[in-house]
C-alpha cells in the first residue's frame, strides 16, 4: 500500500477547513497545509489536528500549489483547497486506490454548493478535476486564477468514483467579491501573455459564456441560483476583457 500526502493551500478558510481535514484523516498518511498568513482562525483550527502547517506568502494560485506539492513527504498526493472535502464514496475510492495505484493521476468530480444549494448543471457539475497524482509526473498550470493539474503524459490517467464536496460561495455578496477579484487576476494574466481585448470579444464572449452554461449545459434546471451563476459567468468574462482593455490602454 502506498503512502499518501494530502496537500492543502489556505487563506482565511475557518468556515470549512475543519470539514476538509476530518475528511482526510482516515485517508492520508500525512496532511500538509500551506497557509498564506490567514487572519482568521484557520491556523488554530489546523493546529488542533495532526498536520504540518507551513506559512508561505502567496505566490499565485498555481505557484502556491506547486510549492505545496514539493513540501509533501510522500510521492503520492491528494490535493484539496481549504473549502473542499472528500465525500464518503471518494474516501473509499482513495483507500482502494492506495492498495493498487497504477496510473500517473486520477480525475474525480467536484460537487459545488452555492448559497446553500448543490448545483447539478451549467459548468459546475460534473466539474472534473485531477487531484490525485504521483509527484513528478505533472504540475499545476493554467492562467491564474483558473489553475489545473496537468500530467506530462495525459493518457496515463484514470477516474475515481465519488465527489469532492466544494462549499464555494455562502452568499451572493461573497460571489460578487470573488468575481471582481478573479476578473482582475485574469485580466492581468492575459495582459502578461500579450492577449488582446477587441470589441468583438467584449461583446461576444460574455454572451457565449451565458448561452453555453445556461442553455447547452442546462443551467436553467438549477432554478434561480442556476440563473445567477450563468449571469455571473458572463459578467466575469465581460469584466476580464474590459479590464484587459484598460491595461492595454494604460500602457499606451
Helices and strands as residue ranges (DSSP letters): E 4-10, H 17-24, E 30-35, H 42-47, E 52-55, H 61-71, E 76-81, E 84-86, H 88-99, E 105-114, E 117-118, E 127-134, E 138-143, E 146-151, E 157-169, H 172-192, H 199-211, I 212-216, G 219-222, H 223-251
